[in-house]
Amino acid sequence: MTVRAVELLVKDYTERAGIANADRITPHKLRGTYGTQLYEQPGDIKLVASTLHHKSIETTSKHYVKDSEEQHDQVVKYSSRMFKE
């Protein structure tokens, strides 16, 4: 299956599902979301690197762990604002 064929499948499925802004959902973004969520569950960077077929754990860490930690920091930041007296 070609890259273009996968792109068209994702486009078709998101449009059929009635997802708003379906054009913003790409195979690359789905892969990124999967990698980040996989890391967040067991927290095993080697598992994520292996699953995504990365030759280097540094690549995995750069793209998935950083995002996850940034998201965590944002949640903490906004949560603390919500619960301030």
TIFI-299883 format. One record per residue: residue number from 1; residue in three letters; x, y, z of N, C-alpha, C, O in turn. Coordinates in Angstrom, 3 decimals, m for minus. Atoms other than C-alpha are relative to their C-alpha. Layout:
BEGIN
PT,n,res,n.u,n.v,n.w,ca.u,ca.v,ca.w,c.u,c.v,c.w,o.u,o.v,o.w
PT,NUM,ala,X,Y,Z,X,Y,Z,X,Y,Z,X,Y,Z
...
% end
This chain:
BEGIN
PT,n,res,n.u,n.v,n.w,ca.u,ca.v,ca.w,c.u,c.v,c.w,o.u,o.v,o.w
PT,1,met,0.843,m1.169,0.000,0.000,0.000,0.000,0.896,1.243,0.000,1.879,1.318,0.737
PT,2,thr,m0.806,m1.217,0.102,1.350,3.400,m0.921,m0.371,0.998,1.101,m1.413,0.887,1.746
PT,3,val,0.262,m1.065,m0.971,1.599,6.430,1.339,m1.278,0.737,m0.390,m2.121,1.027,0.459
PT,4,arg,1.186,m0.729,0.485,m0.997,8.187,m0.794,m1.282,m0.791,0.256,m2.308,m0.208,0.606
PT,5,ala,1.180,0.833,m0.248,m3.410,5.264,m0.458,m0.419,0.078,1.468,m1.610,0.139,1.773
PT,6,val,0.303,m0.117,m1.436,m3.163,5.456,3.345,m0.594,1.375,0.294,m1.554,1.486,1.056
PT,7,glu,0.535,m1.356,m0.194,m3.730,9.227,3.238,m1.461,0.078,m0.446,m2.296,0.673,0.236
PT,8,leu,1.369,m0.021,0.507,m6.855,8.722,1.142,m0.944,m0.801,0.885,m2.097,m0.410,1.069
PT,9,leu,0.822,0.790,m0.926,m8.151,6.019,3.503,m0.338,0.802,1.255,m1.487,0.826,1.695
PT,10,val,0.229,m0.809,m1.204,m7.723,8.277,6.525,m0.988,1.120,m0.312,m1.901,1.383,0.470
PT,11,lys,0.908,m1.080,0.396,m9.439,11.125,4.690,m1.424,m0.524,m0.155,m2.373,0.094,0.329
PT,12,asp,1.316,0.594,0.222,m12.326,8.881,3.646,m0.673,m0.362,1.327,m1.844,m0.044,1.536
PT,13,tyr,0.574,0.431,m1.281,m12.839,7.429,7.144,m0.370,1.180,0.888,m1.413,1.153,1.542
PT,14,thr,0.314,m1.153,m0.854,m12.697,10.786,8.922,m1.208,0.764,m0.541,m2.032,1.257,0.230
PT,15,glu,1.156,m0.677,0.586,m15.164,12.322,6.487,m1.275,m0.799,0.234,m2.314,m0.228,0.567
PT,16,arg,1.170,0.855,m0.248,m17.538,9.349,6.799,m0.448,0.076,1.456,m1.642,0.015,1.749
PT,17,ala,0.308,m0.071,m1.431,m17.343,9.627,10.581,m0.545,1.369,0.394,m1.002,1.560,1.521
PT,18,gly,0.517,m1.331,m0.279,m18.357,13.274,10.328,0.867,0.796,0.957,0.369,1.650,1.691
PT,19,ile,m0.930,m0.685,m0.894,m15.275,14.478,12.173,0.249,1.414,m0.515,0.591,1.623,m1.679
PT,20,ala,m0.269,m1.393,0.362,m14.938,18.248,12.197,1.482,0.158,m0.310,2.326,m0.475,0.325
PT,21,asn,m1.389,m0.246,0.417,m11.761,19.479,10.512,0.711,m1.296,m0.394,1.881,m1.496,m0.067
PT,22,ala,m0.558,1.294,0.399,m11.197,16.034,9.031,1.277,0.155,m0.814,2.130,m0.733,m0.806
PT,23,asp,m1.190,m0.221,0.821,m8.596,17.518,6.702,1.256,0.188,0.846,2.367,0.100,0.323
PT,24,arg,m1.150,m0.191,m0.885,m6.348,18.153,9.730,0.504,m1.322,0.579,1.556,m1.362,1.217
PT,25,ile,m0.417,1.305,m0.508,m6.176,14.450,10.595,0.771,m0.713,m1.106,0.246,m0.955,m2.193
PT,26,thr,m0.865,0.648,0.982,m3.296,12.761,8.803,0.572,m1.284,0.594,0.571,m1.453,1.813
PT,27,pro,m0.650,1.202,m0.533,m1.591,9.379,9.090,1.156,0.347,0.937,1.370,m0.332,1.941
PT,28,his,m1.135,m0.394,m0.835,1.434,11.163,10.539,m0.467,0.451,1.387,0.150,0.104,2.394
PT,29,lys,0.539,m0.441,m1.291,m0.651,12.820,13.266,m0.559,m1.181,0.789,m0.416,m1.235,2.011
PT,30,leu,0.505,1.194,m0.687,m2.347,9.507,14.057,1.154,m0.804,0.591,1.055,m1.311,1.708
PT,31,arg,m1.191,0.705,m0.496,1.072,7.884,14.403,0.564,0.712,1.230,0.945,0.071,2.209
PT,32,gly,m0.505,m0.769,m1.131,2.190,10.695,16.702,m0.864,m0.160,1.238,m0.352,m0.313,2.347
PT,33,thr,0.920,0.189,m1.120,m0.902,10.382,18.866,0.161,m1.389,0.595,0.184,m1.551,1.815
PT,34,tyr,m0.193,1.374,m0.466,m0.437,6.627,19.069,1.294,m0.122,0.804,1.302,m0.716,1.882
PT,35,gly,m1.287,0.076,m0.693,3.218,6.982,20.051,m0.034,0.680,1.354,0.499,0.154,2.332
PT,36,thr,0.092,m0.732,m1.264,2.465,9.566,22.732,m0.845,m0.765,1.007,m0.461,m0.892,2.170
PT,37,gln,0.863,0.739,m0.920,m0.386,7.554,24.224,0.639,m1.310,0.442,0.486,m1.721,1.592
PT,38,leu,m0.696,1.233,m0.367,1.651,4.367,24.140,1.062,0.289,1.048,1.245,m0.494,1.980
PT,39,tyr,m1.010,m0.364,m0.992,4.418,6.129,26.036,m0.650,0.334,1.342,m0.130,m0.044,2.392
PT,40,glu,0.650,m0.424,m1.242,1.996,7.586,28.592,m0.512,m1.175,0.820,m0.563,m1.084,2.047
PT,41,gln,0.560,1.125,m0.749,0.547,4.197,29.529,1.071,m0.737,0.802,1.076,m0.646,2.030
PT,42,pro,m1.001,0.697,m0.815,3.527,2.035,30.488,1.228,0.856,0.297,1.996,0.539,1.205
PT,43,gly,m1.174,m0.848,m0.203,6.120,4.822,30.230,1.292,m0.660,m0.448,2.372,m0.324,0.040
PT,44,asp,m1.168,0.759,0.460,8.469,2.471,28.399,0.440,0.509,m1.371,m0.147,0.154,m2.394
PT,45,ile,m0.467,m0.611,1.243,10.403,4.415,25.776,0.530,m1.044,m0.979,0.402,m0.875,m2.192
PT,46,lys,m0.506,1.058,0.884,12.030,1.242,24.423,m1.146,m0.702,m0.722,m1.019,m1.056,m1.894
PT,47,leu,1.171,0.612,0.624,8.609,m0.270,23.763,m0.520,0.875,m1.134,m0.840,0.379,m2.215
PT,48,val,0.492,m0.926,1.026,7.517,2.824,21.853,0.949,0.019,m1.195,0.506,m0.049,m2.342
PT,49,ala,m0.993,m0.021,1.083,10.753,2.956,19.836,m0.090,m1.265,m0.844,m0.041,m1.206,m2.072
PT,50,ser,0.097,1.275,0.714,10.435,m0.711,18.935,m1.287,m0.071,m0.823,m1.267,m0.485,m1.982
PT,51,thr,1.298,0.054,0.680,6.750,m0.435,18.029,m0.034,0.900,m1.230,m0.612,0.544,m2.257
PT,52,leu,0.000,m0.953,1.111,7.344,2.591,15.803,1.174,m0.207,m0.957,1.359,0.555,m1.906
PT,53,his,m1.149,0.356,0.841,10.453,0.986,14.270,1.036,1.118,m0.097,1.604,1.358,m1.162
PT,54,his,m1.062,m1.006,m0.044,12.788,3.782,15.329,1.325,m0.693,0.278,1.408,m1.567,1.142
PT,55,lys,m1.336,0.561,m0.226,16.469,2.914,15.108,0.628,0.582,1.255,1.484,m0.044,1.880
PT,56,ser,m0.600,m0.708,m1.125,17.268,5.403,17.851,m1.068,0.395,1.020,m2.112,0.937,0.658
PT,57,ile,0.916,m0.416,m1.060,15.553,5.940,21.195,m0.051,1.524,0.078,m1.060,2.091,0.497
PT,58,glu,m0.026,m1.462,m0.011,16.604,9.585,20.886,m1.086,0.572,m0.917,m1.717,1.577,m0.588
PT,59,thr,1.058,m0.438,0.915,14.251,9.958,17.921,m1.353,m0.102,0.681,m2.158,0.828,0.623
PT,60,thr,1.266,0.212,m0.698,11.388,8.526,19.940,m0.170,1.021,1.110,m1.230,1.633,1.247
PT,61,ser,0.049,m0.936,m1.122,12.198,10.661,22.948,m0.274,1.426,m0.474,m1.060,2.154,0.133
PT,62,lys,0.141,m1.362,0.527,12.427,13.828,20.877,m1.436,0.293,m0.428,m1.944,1.391,m0.199
PT,63,his,1.314,m0.249,0.584,9.028,13.393,19.247,m1.179,m0.367,0.889,m2.267,0.182,0.716
PT,64,tyr,1.147,0.488,m0.762,6.889,11.632,21.835,0.075,0.298,1.487,m0.926,0.701,2.080
PT,65,val,m0.126,m0.237,m1.440,8.234,11.981,25.372,m0.117,1.480,0.306,m0.802,1.863,1.255
PT,66,lys,0.039,m1.448,m0.221,8.726,15.733,25.125,m1.433,0.507,m0.054,m1.865,1.257,0.821
PT,67,asp,1.389,m0.430,0.118,5.174,16.263,23.934,m0.798,m0.425,1.222,m1.594,0.347,1.757
PT,68,ser,0.734,0.524,m1.140,3.859,14.094,26.726,0.303,0.810,1.258,m0.613,1.156,2.004
PT,69,glu,m0.381,m0.771,m1.180,5.807,15.977,29.406,m0.540,1.424,m0.078,m0.962,1.983,0.935
PT,70,glu,0.545,m1.343,0.169,4.733,19.331,27.974,m1.498,0.006,0.286,m2.008,0.925,0.927
PT,71,gln,1.430,0.083,m0.256,1.113,18.241,28.045,m0.261,m0.138,1.494,m1.175,0.491,2.028
PT,72,his,0.143,0.175,m1.444,1.498,17.116,31.650,0.217,1.336,0.714,m0.556,1.705,1.599
PT,73,asp,m0.290,m1.296,m0.622,3.041,20.457,32.603,m1.149,0.989,m0.206,m1.483,1.761,0.692
PT,74,gln,1.121,m0.895,0.272,0.177,22.308,30.941,m1.204,m0.348,0.867,m1.881,0.543,1.381
PT,75,val,1.116,0.425,m0.846,m2.409,20.255,32.814,0.217,0.470,1.430,m0.702,0.999,2.056
PT,76,val,m0.313,m0.435,m1.364,m0.677,20.974,36.126,m0.177,1.509,0.124,m0.758,1.999,1.093
PT,77,lys,0.080,m1.468,m0.017,m0.432,24.672,35.289,m1.455,0.475,0.033,m1.821,1.307,0.862
PT,78,tyr,1.383,m0.451,0.078,m4.084,25.074,34.351,m0.837,m0.523,1.158,m1.754,0.162,1.610
PT,79,ser,0.725,0.543,m1.149,m5.353,22.825,37.140,0.249,0.842,1.233,m0.675,1.115,1.999
PT,80,ser,m0.307,m0.809,m1.176,m3.553,24.891,39.748,m0.715,1.348,m0.065,m1.104,1.892,0.969
PT,81,arg,0.746,m1.260,0.151,m5.186,28.032,38.348,m1.479,m0.195,0.341,m2.107,0.667,0.956
PT,82,met,1.417,0.266,m0.228,m8.621,26.432,38.509,m0.320,m0.126,1.483,m1.403,0.262,1.922
PT,83,phe,0.278,0.279,m1.400,m8.290,25.491,42.158,0.586,1.029,0.956,0.620,0.806,2.166
PT,84,lys,m0.480,m1.085,m0.860,m6.764,28.727,43.439,m1.179,0.616,0.729,m2.293,0.683,0.210
PT,85,glu,1.072,m0.632,m0.779,m8.748,30.412,46.135,m0.140,1.451,m0.402,m0.988,2.162,0.137
% end
